[in-house]
Amino acid sequence: MTTATSMFSGELVVPACRDAFRKLNPAKLVKNPVLFTTAIIALLLTVLLLIGAEPLPLGFQIQLIVWLWLTVLFGTFAEALAEGRGRAQAASLRAAKSELTARLPDGRTVPASQLKRGEEVLIETGDLIPADGEVIAGVASVNEAAITGESAPVIREAGGDRSAVTAGTRVISDQIRVRVTQEPGQGFLDRMIALVEGAERQKTPNEIALTILLVGLTIIFLIAVATIPSFASYAGGKIPVAILAALLITLIPTTIAALLSAIGIAGMDRLVRFNVMAKSGRAVEAAGDVDVLLLDKTGTITIGDRQAGDFRPVSGVALTELASAALLASLADETPEGRSIVMLAREKFHIAERALPKDALVSPFSAQTRISGVQTDKSLVQKGAVDAILRANPDAATSASANELRHISEDIARSGQTPLAVALDGRLLGVIALKDVVKAGVRERFAELRRMGIRTVMITGDNPLTAASIAAESGVDDFLAEATPEDKLALIRKEQQGGKLVAMCGDGTNDAPALAQADVGVAMNTGTQAAREAGNMVDLDSDPTKLIEIVGLGKQLLMTRGALTTFSVANDVAKYFAIIPAMFVALYPGLGVLNVMGLASPQSAILSAIIFNALIIPALVPLALKGVSYKPMGAGPLLARNLAVYGVGGLIAPFIGIKLIDLAVAGLNLA
């Protein structure tokens, strides 16, 4: 997904030129009202030229018509070029999709397109995964380079938050059994193909609002221009239709109208190239307006994969007894921290137990109970959050061991580690200390977000002491400790009720409600299917810290649209100074004083303004596709910078451009 193609390479420009003409289809062009109006004006002048209805010189009329059609074509070309940048990606994805076959449990091989939701398939070393699904048995290394561009393999295994697999990726070791979770034609690859081609890109609320504004301005200027002939008649003169048409085209905001769609497509494309799939443009825009950022502690702020570092028994309990119970409770726990507990017990204390007893009944960890355990015919061993273990064993919670357990846990938590309590048949044994490390550079990144006006909140299942320690070290603005799925959802709703836009990332099924509620929900590609379906973005690299870059990309999209709108409106002012004096100077000689650019003649002034109006569109295409650079700063300084650069620049550039074009037009005797 990260293959880069030069913006103006032949493989992009040639198809874009063809598509620019195809987009002249009225059914497509009418979706851009300003360009549609320009095309109607160009067509009208073409008809008037053919019937000889205009009193203007033939060469002048032809040039005017040519440049009006070029204005339309430059606008459709900008959109076609933006769409074309995703076609190579779509082609490679289609090629991967067409190769997919599936091996069913009964040994039959069928095309992947025939698979239905709920069916199970077997995938062995070297096989391509035929459909989106969840691993229900086995563990395997998977190469996801087809969708992420990264060649390093990842582990996919049954259970937990790393069970989701994606069609088109390849198993490079071992064997897994996968249950299909997609309907035919609705898989991840299908959505990505549609996304990179722009086939499903709907106008966002911001775009719709701006389009309505542009339509309103076009109607206002159309009415204004329509009244000019009556004023001219009153003054005893007549203004040709071609001149009125030229005035209308320079009055209406053709520049931003021509680039508006390209800006939106390019914004989505930048996100795709960043290995993030957004399900809608609305999500990208919302990312640019985010006020609150919710981040999981583990894997986002800290390195993740917490490792057991020590066993701390309470008085009267032998260290080996605690280690044995912890090992038994963790034998069925396939999480990194569960495996680290087993490893610590075996290597440091030489506990020999290798497998669960046959009669063992495993209680998996859940976000609600925050406890996991193993029940045998002899005993019940539990491990989990300290407060959860105490609630689950009310008799032990009032004992002296409980107070000691709390003291040990607080001591561990103050050091930034996470305590896990262990109980055996309702008797408290002690605490496991899990070590985690804050990622390098996150404090600086949170400071950067603070400069952007974004408040960061760390969400963790840890106790408040551990959470406070990690929050202070990492530099987040706030934290939510001992968070359940309901707590996350309640926090998001509370912020939204206060008028804030909230972004969150997650990967587990327990994150799905919060991801669905958040304005920007970024699901990890390694996460569960429920999380991927709930979020409105999917990070193919499964890097939780990327949420920070997503916010920056969203702001860049909004800034690019705002900057070019400012430039478009500002550069119209110079065109007024070029055309209006030229139109009326014969009727009102006093208006000649407004010819501040000293343009050669009325016809040269009009033609120069129309040529500049057309040429400025392709000149701004690179900026529209690349995006305006964004630097973290407050809204006030950001607005001041944009007005200074694009507002003032939009005023100055046309005066220079139109004057240079006028010199060329006069020198070549084109008007």
Buried (B, 14 or more C-beta within 10 A) or exposed (E): BBEEBEBEEEEBBEBBBEBBEEBBEEEEBEEBBBBBBBBBBBBBBBEBBEEEEBEBEEEBBEBBBBBBBBBBBBBBBBBBBBBBBBBBBBEBBBEBBEEBBBBEEEEEEBEBBEBEBEBBBBBEEEBBBBBBBBBEBBBBBBBBBBBBBBEEBBEBBBBBBBBBBBBBBBBEBBBBBBBBBBEBEEBBBBBBBBBBBBEEBEBBEBBEEBBEEBBEBBEEBBEEBEEBBEEBEEEEBEBBBBBBBBBBBBBBBBBBBBBBBBBBBBBBBBBBBBBBBBBBBBBBBBBBBBBBBBBBBBBBBBBBBBBBBBBBBBEEBEBBBBBBBBBBBBBBBBBBBBBBBBBBBBEEBEBEEEEBEEEBEEBEBEBEBBBBBBBBEEEBBBBBBBBBBBBBBEEBBEBEBBEBBBEBBBBBBEEBBBBBBBBBEBBBBBBBBBBBBBBEEBBEBBEBBBEBEBBBBBBBBBBBBBBBBBBEBBBBBEBBBBBBBEBBBBBBBEBBEEEBBBBBBBBBBBBBBBBBBBBBBBBBBBBBBBBBBBBBBBBBBBBBBBBBBBBBBBBBBBBBBBBBBBBBBBBBEBBBBBBBBBBBBBBBEEBEEBBEBEBBBBBBBBBBBBBBBBBBBBBBBEBBBEBBEBEBBEEEEBBEBBBEBBBEBBBEBBBEBBBEBBBEBBEEEBB
